[in-house]
Amino acid sequence: MNQETYQLADKIFFAQDNDGYFEVIQGPIAEGPVRCIGSGFGHRDGSGSIEGICIYGEGDDTFTMEWQAGEQGAANSWIIQTGSVKYHGITGEGIATTAVEIMYKAMPLRQSHVIGTITLPPD
């Protein structure tokens, strides 16, 4: 997890660039590496403009999900924007919740639970 926050007078600026791994609980997508990049402002009243992308997969077989942080503690929303090679034509949307940061092997980690519907292109 690589995250930075900067306190401003009336808000916080947030930036992240995280590499990780995704596990598929249900469905035909193969698990693999994921990279999530995002930034934005969070205000004291819980509103904000924090958003980014996550790139799932590796090599030529990837798909990109755009996400936006939920207002005042609500779940993040996401939508698949694009896919390449075997994921060309993929679509999907849903929500994601993120657990508090945990420590594993002296490294800070974050765990997200992504829920939604994905439609894969026909073979």
PyRosetta script that sets phi, psi and omega in degrees:
from pyrosetta import init, pose_from_sequence

init()
pose = pose_from_sequence("MNQETYQLADKIFFAQDNDGYFEVIQGPIAEGPVRCIGSGFGHRDGSGSIEGICIYGEGDDTFTMEWQAGEQGAANSWIIQTGSVKYHGITGEGIATTAVEIMYKAMPLRQSHVIGTITLPPD")
pose.set_psi(1, 126.2)
pose.set_omega(1, 177.8)
pose.set_phi(2, -125.6)
pose.set_psi(2, 102.4)
pose.set_omega(2, -175.1)
pose.set_phi(3, -136.7)
pose.set_psi(3, 142.5)
pose.set_omega(3, 176.2)
pose.set_phi(4, -132.3)
pose.set_psi(4, 145.1)
pose.set_omega(4, 172.9)
pose.set_phi(5, -130.8)
pose.set_psi(5, 145.9)
pose.set_omega(5, 180.0)
pose.set_phi(6, -129.2)
pose.set_psi(6, 119.0)
pose.set_omega(6, 179.5)
pose.set_phi(7, -78.6)
pose.set_psi(7, 124.3)
pose.set_omega(7, 174.6)
pose.set_phi(8, -108.6)
pose.set_psi(8, 179.0)
pose.set_omega(8, -175.8)
pose.set_phi(9, -56.4)
pose.set_psi(9, -46.3)
pose.set_omega(9, -174.6)
pose.set_phi(10, -125.4)
pose.set_psi(10, 9.6)
pose.set_omega(10, -178.6)
pose.set_phi(11, -161.5)
pose.set_psi(11, 174.5)
pose.set_omega(11, 177.0)
pose.set_phi(12, -119.1)
pose.set_psi(12, 137.0)
pose.set_omega(12, 170.4)
pose.set_phi(13, -96.4)
pose.set_psi(13, 132.0)
pose.set_omega(13, -175.0)
pose.set_phi(14, -119.8)
pose.set_psi(14, 135.0)
pose.set_omega(14, 174.6)
pose.set_phi(15, -139.7)
pose.set_psi(15, 139.7)
pose.set_omega(15, 177.7)
pose.set_phi(16, -142.4)
pose.set_psi(16, 152.4)
pose.set_omega(16, 171.9)
pose.set_phi(17, -150.1)
pose.set_psi(17, 96.6)
pose.set_omega(17, -171.6)
pose.set_phi(18, -117.4)
pose.set_psi(18, 137.2)
pose.set_omega(18, 171.2)
pose.set_phi(19, -105.1)
pose.set_psi(19, 142.1)
pose.set_omega(19, -179.8)
pose.set_phi(20, -159.1)
pose.set_psi(20, -156.2)
pose.set_omega(20, -176.9)
pose.set_phi(21, -141.3)
pose.set_psi(21, 139.3)
pose.set_omega(21, 176.9)
pose.set_phi(22, -114.4)
pose.set_psi(22, 142.6)
pose.set_omega(22, 179.5)
pose.set_phi(23, -115.5)
pose.set_psi(23, 132.9)
pose.set_omega(23, -179.7)
pose.set_phi(24, -95.6)
pose.set_psi(24, 120.3)
pose.set_omega(24, 179.5)
pose.set_phi(25, -83.0)
pose.set_psi(25, -38.3)
pose.set_omega(25, -179.0)
pose.set_phi(26, -147.8)
pose.set_psi(26, 132.7)
pose.set_omega(26, 176.1)
pose.set_phi(27, 122.5)
pose.set_psi(27, 170.0)
pose.set_omega(27, -172.2)
pose.set_phi(28, -89.0)
pose.set_psi(28, 4.2)
pose.set_omega(28, 179.7)
pose.set_phi(29, -78.6)
pose.set_psi(29, 135.2)
pose.set_omega(29, 178.7)
pose.set_phi(30, -76.3)
pose.set_psi(30, 138.5)
pose.set_omega(30, 177.2)
pose.set_phi(31, -71.3)
pose.set_psi(31, 162.1)
pose.set_omega(31, -178.4)
pose.set_phi(32, 173.5)
pose.set_psi(32, -161.8)
pose.set_omega(32, -177.8)
pose.set_phi(33, -75.1)
pose.set_psi(33, 154.3)
pose.set_omega(33, 175.9)
pose.set_phi(34, -142.8)
pose.set_psi(34, 143.6)
pose.set_omega(34, 174.3)
pose.set_phi(35, -125.3)
pose.set_psi(35, 127.6)
pose.set_omega(35, 178.9)
pose.set_phi(36, -118.3)
pose.set_psi(36, 131.1)
pose.set_omega(36, -178.1)
pose.set_phi(37, -128.6)
pose.set_psi(37, 134.4)
pose.set_omega(37, 179.4)
pose.set_phi(38, -164.4)
pose.set_psi(38, 166.3)
pose.set_omega(38, 177.2)
pose.set_phi(39, -165.1)
pose.set_psi(39, 170.6)
pose.set_omega(39, 176.1)
pose.set_phi(40, 152.7)
pose.set_psi(40, -173.6)
pose.set_omega(40, -177.0)
pose.set_phi(41, -110.7)
pose.set_psi(41, 137.5)
pose.set_omega(41, 172.4)
pose.set_phi(42, -115.9)
pose.set_psi(42, 129.0)
pose.set_omega(42, -177.1)
pose.set_phi(43, -99.2)
pose.set_psi(43, 159.7)
pose.set_omega(43, -177.7)
pose.set_phi(44, -61.1)
pose.set_psi(44, -27.7)
pose.set_omega(44, -178.9)
pose.set_phi(45, -81.9)
pose.set_psi(45, 3.9)
pose.set_omega(45, 179.0)
pose.set_phi(46, 93.5)
pose.set_psi(46, -8.8)
pose.set_omega(46, 176.9)
pose.set_phi(47, -81.8)
pose.set_psi(47, 166.6)
pose.set_omega(47, 179.5)
pose.set_phi(48, -177.4)
pose.set_psi(48, -178.5)
pose.set_omega(48, 179.7)
pose.set_phi(49, -136.5)
pose.set_psi(49, 38.7)
pose.set_omega(49, -178.2)
pose.set_phi(50, -85.1)
pose.set_psi(50, 124.1)
pose.set_omega(50, -179.1)
pose.set_phi(51, -152.4)
pose.set_psi(51, 167.9)
pose.set_omega(51, 179.9)
pose.set_phi(52, -178.2)
pose.set_psi(52, -160.4)
pose.set_omega(52, 179.4)
pose.set_phi(53, -135.3)
pose.set_psi(53, 157.2)
pose.set_omega(53, 169.7)
pose.set_phi(54, -128.4)
pose.set_psi(54, 132.8)
pose.set_omega(54, 179.8)
pose.set_phi(55, -108.7)
pose.set_psi(55, 114.7)
pose.set_omega(55, -176.7)
pose.set_phi(56, -100.1)
pose.set_psi(56, 140.5)
pose.set_omega(56, 176.9)
pose.set_phi(57, 99.8)
pose.set_psi(57, -168.6)
pose.set_omega(57, -179.4)
pose.set_phi(58, -152.4)
pose.set_psi(58, 164.3)
pose.set_omega(58, -179.1)
pose.set_phi(59, 62.6)
pose.set_psi(59, -135.0)
pose.set_omega(59, -179.8)
pose.set_phi(60, -84.2)
pose.set_psi(60, -13.9)
pose.set_omega(60, -176.2)
pose.set_phi(61, -99.0)
pose.set_psi(61, 86.3)
pose.set_omega(61, -179.6)
pose.set_phi(62, -135.1)
pose.set_psi(62, 160.3)
pose.set_omega(62, 168.0)
pose.set_phi(63, -139.7)
pose.set_psi(63, 150.5)
pose.set_omega(63, -174.5)
pose.set_phi(64, -117.4)
pose.set_psi(64, 127.7)
pose.set_omega(64, 179.5)
pose.set_phi(65, -107.9)
pose.set_psi(65, 130.4)
pose.set_omega(65, 173.1)
pose.set_phi(66, -95.1)
pose.set_psi(66, 136.0)
pose.set_omega(66, 179.7)
pose.set_phi(67, -128.8)
pose.set_psi(67, 156.9)
pose.set_omega(67, 176.5)
pose.set_phi(68, -138.6)
pose.set_psi(68, 129.7)
pose.set_omega(68, -179.0)
pose.set_phi(69, -63.5)
pose.set_psi(69, 141.8)
pose.set_omega(69, 178.5)
pose.set_phi(70, -73.2)
pose.set_psi(70, 152.7)
pose.set_omega(70, 178.8)
pose.set_phi(71, -77.8)
pose.set_psi(71, 138.1)
pose.set_omega(71, 172.8)
pose.set_phi(72, 47.8)
pose.set_psi(72, 48.5)
pose.set_omega(72, 175.2)
pose.set_phi(73, 86.1)
pose.set_psi(73, 0.5)
pose.set_omega(73, 177.6)
pose.set_phi(74, -70.2)
pose.set_psi(74, 162.5)
pose.set_omega(74, 178.5)
pose.set_phi(75, -62.2)
pose.set_psi(75, 151.5)
pose.set_omega(75, 173.5)
pose.set_phi(76, -71.2)
pose.set_psi(76, 149.1)
pose.set_omega(76, 172.4)
pose.set_phi(77, -103.8)
pose.set_psi(77, 152.6)
pose.set_omega(77, 178.5)
pose.set_phi(78, -144.8)
pose.set_psi(78, 156.5)
pose.set_omega(78, 176.1)
pose.set_phi(79, -148.8)
pose.set_psi(79, 139.2)
pose.set_omega(79, 177.7)
pose.set_phi(80, -79.5)
pose.set_psi(80, 128.6)
pose.set_omega(80, -177.1)
pose.set_phi(81, -97.6)
pose.set_psi(81, -35.2)
pose.set_omega(81, -175.0)
pose.set_phi(82, -161.9)
pose.set_psi(82, 158.9)
pose.set_omega(82, 174.6)
pose.set_phi(83, -144.8)
pose.set_psi(83, 154.5)
pose.set_omega(83, -179.9)
pose.set_phi(84, -123.7)
pose.set_psi(84, 154.6)
pose.set_omega(84, -179.3)
pose.set_phi(85, 48.5)
pose.set_psi(85, -111.4)
pose.set_omega(85, -174.9)
pose.set_phi(86, -67.2)
pose.set_psi(86, -16.6)
pose.set_omega(86, 178.1)
pose.set_phi(87, -101.8)
pose.set_psi(87, 8.9)
pose.set_omega(87, 178.2)
pose.set_phi(88, -61.8)
pose.set_psi(88, 124.6)
pose.set_omega(88, -178.7)
pose.set_phi(89, 94.3)
pose.set_psi(89, 0.4)
pose.set_omega(89, 178.6)
pose.set_phi(90, -64.7)
pose.set_psi(90, 144.1)
pose.set_omega(90, 174.8)
pose.set_phi(91, -136.4)
pose.set_psi(91, 161.1)
pose.set_omega(91, 176.7)
pose.set_phi(92, 169.7)
pose.set_psi(92, 162.1)
pose.set_omega(92, 177.0)
pose.set_phi(93, -161.6)
pose.set_psi(93, 162.2)
pose.set_omega(93, 178.9)
pose.set_phi(94, 170.4)
pose.set_psi(94, -151.6)
pose.set_omega(94, 180.0)
pose.set_phi(95, -128.6)
pose.set_psi(95, 164.4)
pose.set_omega(95, 176.3)
pose.set_phi(96, -142.6)
pose.set_psi(96, 140.1)
pose.set_omega(96, 173.4)
pose.set_phi(97, -119.9)
pose.set_psi(97, 146.2)
pose.set_omega(97, -177.3)
pose.set_phi(98, -121.7)
pose.set_psi(98, 130.1)
pose.set_omega(98, 179.0)
pose.set_phi(99, -76.8)
pose.set_psi(99, 167.4)
pose.set_omega(99, 176.2)
pose.set_phi(100, -62.5)
pose.set_psi(100, 159.1)
pose.set_omega(100, 179.3)
pose.set_phi(101, -65.2)
pose.set_psi(101, 140.4)
pose.set_omega(101, 178.0)
pose.set_phi(102, -123.1)
pose.set_psi(102, 159.5)
pose.set_omega(102, 177.9)
pose.set_phi(103, -106.7)
pose.set_psi(103, 130.8)
pose.set_omega(103, 177.5)
pose.set_phi(104, -140.5)
pose.set_psi(104, 122.4)
pose.set_omega(104, -178.4)
pose.set_phi(105, 52.3)
pose.set_psi(105, 42.2)
pose.set_omega(105, 177.2)
pose.set_phi(106, 63.5)
pose.set_psi(106, 19.2)
pose.set_omega(106, 177.4)
pose.set_phi(107, -119.0)
pose.set_psi(107, 132.9)
pose.set_omega(107, 177.0)
pose.set_phi(108, -72.0)
pose.set_psi(108, 134.4)
pose.set_omega(108, -179.3)
pose.set_phi(109, -131.2)
pose.set_psi(109, 159.7)
pose.set_omega(109, 175.7)
pose.set_phi(110, -131.7)
pose.set_psi(110, 141.3)
pose.set_omega(110, 179.4)
pose.set_phi(111, -119.2)
pose.set_psi(111, 125.7)
pose.set_omega(111, 178.6)
pose.set_phi(112, -113.4)
pose.set_psi(112, 146.9)
pose.set_omega(112, 177.2)
pose.set_phi(113, -115.5)
pose.set_psi(113, 111.4)
pose.set_omega(113, -176.0)
pose.set_phi(114, -102.2)
pose.set_psi(114, 125.2)
pose.set_omega(114, -178.7)
pose.set_phi(115, -125.5)
pose.set_psi(115, 139.1)
pose.set_omega(115, 177.1)
pose.set_phi(116, 166.5)
pose.set_psi(116, -165.3)
pose.set_omega(116, -179.5)
pose.set_phi(117, -121.1)
pose.set_psi(117, 130.5)
pose.set_omega(117, 176.7)
pose.set_phi(118, -120.9)
pose.set_psi(118, 135.3)
pose.set_omega(118, 174.1)
pose.set_phi(119, -112.8)
pose.set_psi(119, 119.4)
pose.set_omega(119, 179.6)
pose.set_phi(120, -87.3)
pose.set_psi(120, 149.9)
pose.set_omega(120, 177.6)
pose.set_phi(121, -67.4)
pose.set_psi(121, 153.2)
pose.set_omega(121, 177.6)
pose.set_phi(122, -65.3)
pose.set_psi(122, 149.9)
pose.set_omega(122, 179.8)
pose.set_phi(123, -63.0)
pose.dump_pdb("model.pdb")
